[in-house]
Amino acid sequence: MSIQVSQLSKVYGEQRAVDAISFELKKGEITGFLGPNGAGKSTTMKMITGFLPPTSGTASVCGFDIVSQSLEVRKRVGYLPESNPLYYDMYVKEFLAFIAGVHQLGDAAPARIAAVIEQTGLTPESRKKIGALSNGYKQRTGLAAALLHNPEVLILDEPTTGLDPNQLADIRQLIKTLGKDKTVILSTHIMQEVEALCERVIIINKGKIVADDRLSGLQAGQADNTCLQVTFGEPATLAELQAIAGITRVVAQEGNSWQLFTSEADLVRKNLLQFALINNRNILSLHSNSQNLETIFREITKSH
């Protein structure tokens, strides 16, 4: 495994920012690491990268312990923190040359700098001072620095902050490409980004892991993982719809439209047609959607 975390904790006084969490990540896997603000996401990532010492528990990256072999861990990790620390008085290429020196790339530095500038789409702005860049290009510069030493593990905390839609599509494609032969942890509040990039999702809340599964598994595991959107020609009542077998939750919409939540979509469709036939209610439209990650996230974090 590229990353192994076992009973990892971080305590500040009486607050357990991270509370005995465990998980494993393998090469070629892009994992969404999600949670509400203050849940412990950034603290966990800082411990894995060696920026923060854990209070207890263990973790290793590519077989190296994050405490006793911290320098070896840092050689193998590319980290883009949420704050994206940059030297605004440096030019883009100057900054990347400085980072190349930190990683002791030597004669390989010019080729790697050129490669990451190309990868991250920095070419049009590569001769500017970082302080003169837009937020999107500053974010690209931070990502380029994280990629410079060609790390085996990428830990990205809000990597698409400040990007416009075109930049967002480019960086998403880059992350997806990188994820084919690297281990990627992606933390973001943009659920559509996770759905577009990640097959696996870990959700942390109040310092504890409350979900760890493939995205498809999370959707299947919800008690009402399908939403049927139905519109009647004539009014129906909440009580009538709640009485239909297989429906777990009913939400009224505008007009004569309703959201019907269920884990037995086929059964509910059949029962709904029978209900309409018996009660002389015309169904004008009926379509279904699996619950999206945003809904699942709210349900899981609300219940813990």
N, C-alpha and C positions, 0 to 999 in steps of 0.2 A: 504493500500500500504506500502511496506517496505521502499521505498524511494520516497519522493515527493519534487520536485524542482519547485519553482515558481519565475519567473522573476529574476533569480540569476545573479549578475554581479560582476566583479572584474575589477577595474580601477587602472592603474598605470600612474599617471600624465595625459597625453592626450591619452594614449593607453587604449582601452577597450579590455582587454585580454579575458574576458567573457562578453557577451552583452545580458542581459535579457533573459536567456534561461529557458525553462520550460519542465519538463517531469516527468513521474511517472513510477516506476518499482515495480513489484510484486514478491512475493515469488515463487520460482520454475522457475525463468526466467534467462537465461544467455543472456546478452545483449552486443553486440559488440559496443564499444564507439570509433569511428574512426575520424580521421582528419589529415590533413597535419601537418608537424612540425610547432609549433607556433600557432596552431589553437585554443588552449585553453583547450585541453583534461586534461593535468596534473593539470592545475590550477583548473578546475572543480572538479576533484577527491580530490584534497587537501582541497577544501572548504567543500565538503561533509563529509570528514573524520575529520574535525575540525583542520587541520594543518594550514589553511589560513582563516582569517575572510573575509566574503564577503563585498563588498562595498555597495551593496543594494540587495534587494530580500530576499527570505527565502528558507530554505530547512529543511527537517526533515528525520530522519532515525528511523524506527520502532516507529514512533510517537513522537520522541524526537527532539527538535529544535537544529540545529547544533551550534548555538551561545549560547543560554541561558542554554542549557542542554548538553554541549559539552562532559562532562565526561560520561554521559549515552550513548551518541552516540558512543564513543570510545570503550565502553564495548561490543557493538554489531557489531562492524565492524572489519574485518580482512583486513589489508591494506598491499599490497606489492608494494612499490613505484618503479619507474623506476630505481632509483639509488641503491636500495637494500642495505640499510645501515646495516652493520654487524660489530661485534667486532672481528677483525682478530686474536687477541691474545687469544681468548677464544676457548675452545674445543666445538664441536657441542652440546653435551649434557649439558655442562656448560652454554652455551649461551641460550639454550632452558629453562634451569632451571631458569636463570635470567629473561627471558620473562614471565615465569610462575609466578614468584614472583611479577612482575609488575602487572599482572592480578589477583593477590591474589588467586591463585588456591588452595593453602593450601595442604591438604592431597591428593587432586585429581591430583596434579602435576605429580608424577611419571608415573601414568597410561596414562595421556594425552601425556606426552613426548614420551613414548613408542609407542603410537598410531600414532602420527604424523610422527615419524621416519619411521614407517612401511608404512604409507600412501604415503609419498613422496619418498620412495625408498632410504632413507639415511642410512639404516642399514650397508652397507659395509664401510661407511666413518664416522660413528657416533662417533668414538673414536679419530678422528683427530682434529687438530686445524683448524679453519675456513680458516685461511690464507694459509693453505697447500692444500686446496680443489681446484678442477678444477672450471671453471666458471659455469658449469652446476650444480655441487653439491653446490656451493655457492647459486645459484638461488633456488635450492631445500630447502636449509636451510632457506632462506627468506620466502619461501612459508610455510614451517613448522611453523615458528614463527607466520605467519598470521593466521594459522589454530588452533593454540594451545588452545585458549580459546573457541573454537567451536562457532564462531560468526554466527549470523543470516545473515549478509551481507558480501560478499567478494568483494573487489575492487582491481583488479590486473592490474598493469601497466607494460606491456611487460613481462608477467610471464615466457615465454619460451626462453628468451635471453640466448644464450650460451649452449643450450641443443643439444645433438646429436640426430639423428633420432629415436633411440630406447627410449631415455629419453623423447623426444618430444611426442611420442605415449603414454607413461605411464602418463605423466602429463596432456595431453589432456583428457585421460580417467578419471583421477582423477577429473578434473574440471567438466567434464560432469556428473559424479556421484554426486559431491557436488551440482551441479546446480539443482538437483531434489528436494531438500528441503531447499535451500538457495537462496538468491538473489545475482547474480554474475554480476559485471561490468568488462568487459574484454577490455582493450585497447591494441592494437597491430598494427604493420604495415604489418603483414603477413596475407594477405586476405584469404589465404587457411585455416588458423587457424579459422578465423571467420566463414567461410562457413562450417567448420567441427563441430563447437561448438555452434554457435548462431542461434537462429531463428529470433531474432529481432536485428536491427542495427540502431544506432543513429550516424549521421555524423555531425560533427561540423567544421565550416570553418570561419576563421576570427572572432572568438568569438560567432558566431551565429549558431544555429541548422539549417541545410539545408536539412536534411532528417531524418525521424523517422518512421520506418515501419518494418514489417516482411521482411525477405530477399526475400521471394517469391513475396511480394508486390512491393519491389523495382525493381525487375526484370520485373514484369508485367507493372510497371509504366513507363518504358523507351519507348521512341518513336520507337526505333528499338531494341526490346529486344531479337530478335533471329538473329543469324548469320548463313547464308547458305554458305557453302564452296563448290564451284563448279569448276570442271576442265573440259575444253572442249578439244576435239581432234584437233580442228582447232582454230585459233586466233579469238577472239571477241574483240570489241572495248568498251571503256568506255561509249561512247555516246549510243551505242546499249543497253547496260545493264541498264543504267540510265533511258532509255525510257520504260522499263518494268514496268507495273502497280504494285504498292505495295512495290517497292524497295525504301527505303529512303536514302541509302548511299551505295556506291560501292568503294571497296578498291582492287587495283591490287596486285596480289601475283606473285611469280616466275612462269615462263612458261605461260601456258594458264589457270592459276588458279585465281579465284576471291573470295573475301568475299562480300556477298550481305546482307545488314542489313535491317530488316523488322519487323513490328509488325503483319504482316499477312502472316505467313509462308506458310500456305496451298495455299493461292491465288498465291503467288510468285512461288511455285513449279509448279502449273498448268500453269502459264504464261511462266515460263522458259522452260517447255517441248514444249509448242506451239512455242516459239521463236526458239528452236533448230530444230524443225520439219520444220518450214517455211524457215529457213535460212541455212539448211543443216549443222548444227553444232552438232557433236556427243558429248553427255555428258558422260565423262568417269567416273566421280564420283560426288556424291551430298550427303552431309550430313549437319546436322544442330546442333547448340549448342546454349543454352541460354547464354546471356551475363554473364560473371562471375563478381564477386563483384569488382575485380580490375578495370575492364573496367567501371563499373557503378560509382565507387568511383572517377575515373579520370574525367568522364563526369560531375558529380555533382559538384565537387570542382572547376573544370575549369570554370563552368558557373556562379559561385557565386563570 
